[in-house]
Amino acid sequence: MRYGHFDVEADEYVIERPDVPVSWTNYLGTKNLCTVLSHNAGGYSYCRSSQQGRITRFRPNGVPLDRPGHYVYLRDDADGDVWSVSWQPVGKPLAADGVPDGAEYTAAHGLGYTRFESAYRGIRATQTVFVPLDDDVEVWDVVVHNDSDARRELTVAGYVEFSFHTITIDNENLQMSLYASGSSYADGIIEEDFHYEPWTFHFFASSRTPDSYDSLREEFVGPYRTEANPIAVERGHGSNRSGTTQNQCGALLHKVALEPGESARLVFLLGYGSRDAVGRAMRDKYADLATVDAERARLRAHWRAKQDRLRIRTPHEGMDTMINTWTLLQAETCVQWSRFASFVEVGGRNGLGFRDTAQDVMSVIHSNPTKTRQRILELLRAQTEAGYGLHLFDPAAFDPDAPRLPDVPSPTIVPTRSRGDLIHGLADTCSDDHLWLVPSVVEYVKETGDVAFLDEVVPFAEGTPATVYEHLLRAIDFSSAQVGENGVALGLRADWNDCLNLGGGQTALVTFLHAWAIRALLDVARPLGRADVGRLEAELERIATVADAELWDGEWWIRGYTRDGVTIGSAANEEGKIFLEHQAWPVIAGITTPERGRASMDAVRRLLGSRYGNHLNWPAFTKVDDTVGFVTRVYPGIKENAAIFSHPNAWPIIAEALLGRGDEAVAFYDAILPYHQNDNVEVRGAEPYAYVQFIYGRDHEQFGKAQNPWLTGTAGWMYTAVTKYVLGVRPGLDGLVVDPSIPRDWDGFEMQRVWRGATYTIEVRNPGHVSRGVVALEVDGAPQDPAAPIAPRPDGARVRVVATLG
């Protein structure tokens, strides 16, 4: 069933029916303040930290899934009828269901904003929610229009429920939080404070002076009621009460009279900070509706500029729609807000995951060089002297310039952790974390041309200074030391697949990732004449020899060995004969033959493939075996146990492209592309514009159901797979490489790519209908060696490139 459509011209996804099976979300904010908002205005906001900077409350795994939210209510004062601009929370019967006088609702998610629209009993209303680029405030631009032929008198109410600031005391430590939060009202602004933390304030304001207000949830909602039928809206006025303790809210109620054809526009503001320091200034600023329009335009220009740095036009409509807008947005979201703030993982962890962040930054260096550089520096500071990374860390703990909050004495004694306590040992080290860092840094240098970055000094987690290049060498050398007698990498705590730790045995994946990281480092070490080139090349050759001798199973690559020496991921196994996540890496790392590369990809397609993407392993585990790992304790078809785990589905796309099999690469891409599931929502459930963590596998009765949207490395890797390998335009240290691998039936494609300040308009022609092989290359009309990269042009230059395949 179809619930919405992609509006390509507006860069929006428009939800035509609000009764979608699950909440479809968007992420608002580009700097400090983030809002996770559903298509029915449910969700929450936080500032800087999803764990410790909460502004509004959220009830995880509630019924429904997205309560409470950021709501605008309407009341017809003539008869007391109440509805909301978004379908929920009131949930009026829908005209789409044939209900006489039913309500009409749509919602549109866009780049940095979400818009709700309603039409009910002659009143049309919109609520557009966005976070401006430079202010820590959420803006609700509300327009109410009278379509009827009579004067209408309405009550318009904005409502949020404030958080207790920290997710843990929102949900568990109420004996502290309920008695520490207070509110006050002045100058039309509700201020909420958390008394134990004198620096913590939130505010709710509007562009007009309200006629009444509530700042206590119990007064606004009323006893034995919910957000669906708050008593204050039902009676048409608030209690005008505020106070200390209990549950605080922001509710501002306005009386609005509209003649036929007349509109009213007002703005609600939700922000971080006190009334005196921030609230009044924000209220005054956004009371000017021209400022609201200007900030919306700035936000649109901000995202348009990101899109314009890499735009594609191909014969594949879904690819264009996703790459130009939605996959870029999702990849940027993961870099900006990390992985711990969604409707599934609701902010209970703070900081960054090392492997997640290192992978995320690779995809959007071109569109967000400032944030990716920041993230790389945070990763470098969280790398130990030994070379491994701290698996989960708080960047502020290792940043000498991070702001420090006051030390307020508390009756609850929590031991203070020293810097040394934050550095875990080998027993808690993942064998892959540090390796992702190496290509990320190299990609940053290739994209920006900032070769000097390699010689910048950044301390290790222990505080010891080292150059960035030394950090990368330590990562390589750590993995070189962590190998078994057969030369295969030790698994340590786990590798990328946390549930398959093989009891700490040996991992083919990390063996291959090690080779990939070495090859990436050689891409800069060779042209820069670094002294380590010889030993890096020797180590790469050693790994290739080990892989060939120890890890090939005849048709695919084994996954590794348990600590007892049992082979996993082999045709000889009863369960878990083949795994997905490592099959592509020998090709990507360049350490195998095309014949073995093709054989392993064919095995993936034959044994792991499905109409929803490739499964992570097959057959599913049904017998518990802790020497294999926690994966054997997971239901078959779920998550790491034979689900379609989205993240590694990107890697075979890259491998097939490098093998010159563009049809096969795009077939892998199409299988898991959310865009193709737009009319299959009754099965998929989740958003058709965002990748999810996993899709239920064929061993489960809910095969095809998608879970955990948005915060997955899938987005960044899919963006990389398509733009750098299928379309084949990727930066090198000394030039831009054009090396596509596309379906044979494509006549070609076009790409606009901004690189190091110059804009390249690239046209690829495919007259012979091949997949790969540039036989002619013209740059600004002049022939160039098709095998050579295109040298950088001056800042501001416009370069025309025509590549012909044959």
PEFENFEN-V222994 format. One record per backbone hydrogen bond with DSSP energy under -0.5 kcal/mol. CO is the residue of the C=O (numbers start at 1). NH is the residue of the N-H. If there is no record, write none. Layout:
BEGIN
[[CO | NH] [CO | NH]]
END
This chain:
BEGIN
[[1 | 681] [3 | 16] [3 | 17] [5 | 7] [5 | 14] [6 | 8] [7 | 11] [7 | 12] [12 | 7] [12 | 14] [13 | 15] [13 | 109] [14 | 5] [14 | 16] [15 | 107] [18 | 20] [23 | 25] [24 | 39] [26 | 37] [28 | 35] [32 | 48] [34 | 46] [35 | 28] [35 | 37] [36 | 44] [37 | 26] [38 | 41] [41 | 70] [42 | 38] [44 | 36] [45 | 55] [45 | 56] [46 | 34] [46 | 48] [47 | 49] [49 | 53] [51 | 167] [53 | 47] [55 | 163] [58 | 60] [59 | 62] [64 | 67] [66 | 43] [67 | 59] [68 | 43] [69 | 71] [71 | 159] [72 | 85] [73 | 157] [74 | 83] [75 | 77] [75 | 155] [76 | 79] [76 | 80] [76 | 81] [81 | 76] [83 | 74] [87 | 91] [87 | 92] [93 | 103] [94 | 97] [94 | 99] [95 | 98] [99 | 102] [103 | 95] [103 | 96] [104 | 119] [106 | 117] [107 | 15] [108 | 115] [109 | 13] [110 | 112] [110 | 113] [112 | 131] [113 | 110] [114 | 129] [115 | 108] [116 | 127] [117 | 106] [118 | 125] [119 | 104] [120 | 123] [122 | 124] [122 | 147] [122 | 148] [123 | 120] [124 | 145] [125 | 118] [126 | 143] [127 | 116] [127 | 129] [128 | 141] [129 | 114] [130 | 132] [130 | 139] [135 | 137] [136 | 272] [137 | 132] [137 | 139] [138 | 270] [139 | 130] [139 | 141] [140 | 142] [140 | 268] [141 | 128] [142 | 266] [143 | 126] [144 | 264] [145 | 124] [145 | 147] [146 | 261] [152 | 154] [152 | 258] [153 | 77] [154 | 256] [155 | 75] [155 | 157] [156 | 254] [157 | 73] [158 | 252] [159 | 71] [160 | 162] [160 | 250] [161 | 57] [164 | 166] [165 | 54] [166 | 170] [167 | 171] [168 | 172] [168 | 173] [172 | 174] [173 | 176] [173 | 177] [174 | 178] [176 | 179] [177 | 180] [177 | 181] [178 | 246] [180 | 195] [181 | 245] [182 | 193] [184 | 191] [186 | 189] [189 | 186] [189 | 191] [190 | 204] [191 | 184] [192 | 202] [193 | 182] [193 | 195] [194 | 197] [196 | 198] [197 | 200] [199 | 201] [200 | 194] [201 | 273] [202 | 192] [203 | 271] [204 | 190] [205 | 269] [212 | 253] [213 | 240] [214 | 251] [215 | 249] [216 | 219] [216 | 220] [217 | 221] [217 | 222] [218 | 222] [220 | 232] [221 | 231] [222 | 225] [226 | 229] [227 | 230] [230 | 234] [231 | 235] [232 | 236] [232 | 237] [241 | 215] [243 | 183] [246 | 248] [247 | 217] [248 | 162] [250 | 160] [251 | 214] [252 | 158] [253 | 211] [253 | 212] [254 | 156] [254 | 256] [256 | 154] [258 | 152] [259 | 262] [262 | 146] [264 | 144] [266 | 142] [267 | 207] [268 | 140] [269 | 205] [270 | 138] [271 | 203] [271 | 273] [274 | 278] [274 | 279] [275 | 280] [278 | 282] [279 | 283] [280 | 284] [281 | 285] [282 | 286] [283 | 287] [285 | 288] [287 | 289] [288 | 291] [288 | 292] [289 | 293] [290 | 294] [291 | 295] [292 | 296] [293 | 297] [294 | 298] [295 | 299] [296 | 300] [297 | 301] [298 | 302] [299 | 303] [300 | 304] [301 | 305] [302 | 306] [303 | 307] [304 | 308] [305 | 309] [306 | 309] [307 | 310] [309 | 754] [311 | 752] [313 | 750] [315 | 317] [316 | 320] [317 | 321] [318 | 322] [319 | 323] [320 | 324] [321 | 325] [321 | 326] [322 | 327] [322 | 328] [325 | 329] [326 | 330] [327 | 331] [328 | 332] [329 | 333] [330 | 334] [331 | 335] [332 | 336] [333 | 337] [334 | 338] [337 | 340] [340 | 347] [343 | 61] [344 | 346] [345 | 342] [352 | 393] [353 | 357] [354 | 358] [355 | 359] [356 | 360] [357 | 361] [359 | 362] [359 | 363] [360 | 363] [360 | 364] [361 | 364] [364 | 368] [368 | 372] [369 | 373] [370 | 374] [371 | 375] [372 | 376] [373 | 377] [374 | 378] [375 | 379] [376 | 380] [377 | 381] [378 | 382] [379 | 382] [380 | 383] [382 | 390] [383 | 461] [384 | 387] [388 | 384] [389 | 391] [391 | 354] [393 | 352] [393 | 395] [394 | 397] [395 | 398] [396 | 399] [398 | 400] [399 | 402] [406 | 408] [407 | 409] [411 | 413] [412 | 414] [418 | 422] [419 | 422] [420 | 423] [422 | 424] [425 | 428] [426 | 429] [429 | 493] [432 | 435] [432 | 436] [433 | 436] [433 | 437] [434 | 437] [434 | 438] [435 | 438] [435 | 439] [436 | 440] [437 | 441] [438 | 442] [439 | 443] [440 | 444] [441 | 445] [442 | 446] [443 | 447] [444 | 448] [445 | 449] [449 | 451] [450 | 453] [451 | 454] [452 | 455] [453 | 456] [454 | 469] [456 | 458] [456 | 468] [460 | 463] [464 | 460] [466 | 458] [467 | 471] [468 | 472] [469 | 473] [470 | 474] [471 | 475] [472 | 476] [473 | 477] [474 | 478] [475 | 479] [476 | 480] [477 | 481] [478 | 482] [481 | 483] [482 | 490] [484 | 487] [488 | 484] [489 | 507] [491 | 431] [491 | 494] [494 | 431] [496 | 498] [497 | 495] [497 | 500] [499 | 501] [499 | 631] [501 | 504] [501 | 505] [502 | 505] [502 | 563] [504 | 492] [505 | 491] [506 | 561] [507 | 511] [508 | 512] [509 | 513] [510 | 514] [511 | 515] [512 | 516] [513 | 517] [514 | 518] [515 | 519] [516 | 520] [517 | 521] [518 | 522] [519 | 523] [520 | 523] [520 | 524] [521 | 524] [521 | 525] [522 | 526] [524 | 528] [525 | 530] [526 | 529] [530 | 533] [532 | 536] [533 | 537] [534 | 538] [535 | 539] [536 | 540] [537 | 541] [538 | 542] [539 | 543] [540 | 544] [541 | 545] [542 | 546] [543 | 547] [544 | 548] [545 | 549] [546 | 550] [547 | 551] [547 | 552] [551 | 558] [556 | 553] [559 | 508] [559 | 509] [560 | 568] [561 | 506] [562 | 565] [566 | 562] [568 | 559] [568 | 560] [570 | 573] [576 | 569] [578 | 618] [580 | 583] [580 | 584] [582 | 585] [582 | 586] [584 | 587] [584 | 588] [585 | 589] [586 | 590] [586 | 591] [586 | 592] [587 | 590] [593 | 597] [594 | 598] [595 | 599] [596 | 600] [597 | 601] [598 | 602] [599 | 603] [600 | 604] [601 | 605] [602 | 606] [603 | 607] [603 | 608] [604 | 608] [604 | 609] [605 | 609] [608 | 615] [610 | 613] [616 | 580] [618 | 577] [618 | 578] [619 | 576] [625 | 628] [625 | 629] [628 | 502] [629 | 632] [630 | 633] [631 | 634] [635 | 638] [637 | 697] [638 | 641] [639 | 643] [640 | 642] [641 | 637] [641 | 638] [643 | 616] [643 | 645] [644 | 646] [644 | 695] [646 | 649] [647 | 650] [648 | 651] [648 | 652] [649 | 653] [650 | 654] [651 | 655] [652 | 656] [653 | 657] [654 | 658] [655 | 659] [656 | 661] [657 | 660] [660 | 662] [661 | 665] [662 | 666] [663 | 667] [664 | 668] [665 | 669] [666 | 670] [667 | 671] [668 | 672] [669 | 673] [673 | 676] [674 | 677] [675 | 678] [677 | 680] [678 | 3] [680 | 683] [680 | 684] [681 | 685] [684 | 686] [684 | 706] [685 | 22] [687 | 690] [691 | 710] [693 | 646] [693 | 647] [694 | 707] [695 | 644] [696 | 704] [697 | 700] [700 | 703] [702 | 705] [705 | 696] [707 | 693] [707 | 694] [708 | 693] [709 | 711] [710 | 712] [712 | 715] [713 | 717] [714 | 718] [715 | 719] [716 | 720] [717 | 721] [718 | 722] [719 | 723] [720 | 724] [720 | 725] [721 | 725] [721 | 726] [722 | 727] [723 | 729] [726 | 741] [728 | 730] [728 | 739] [730 | 737] [735 | 732] [735 | 737] [736 | 790] [737 | 730] [737 | 739] [740 | 773] [743 | 746] [747 | 766] [749 | 764] [750 | 313] [751 | 753] [751 | 762] [752 | 311] [753 | 755] [753 | 760] [755 | 758] [757 | 796] [758 | 755] [758 | 760] [759 | 761] [759 | 799] [760 | 753] [760 | 762] [761 | 763] [761 | 801] [762 | 751] [762 | 764] [763 | 765] [763 | 803] [764 | 749] [765 | 805] [766 | 769] [771 | 742] [773 | 775] [773 | 806] [776 | 804] [777 | 784] [778 | 780] [778 | 802] [779 | 782] [782 | 779] [784 | 777] [785 | 788] [789 | 791] [790 | 736] [794 | 797] [797 | 759] [799 | 761] [799 | 801] [800 | 780] [801 | 763] [802 | 778] [803 | 765] [804 | 775] [804 | 776] [805 | 768]]
END
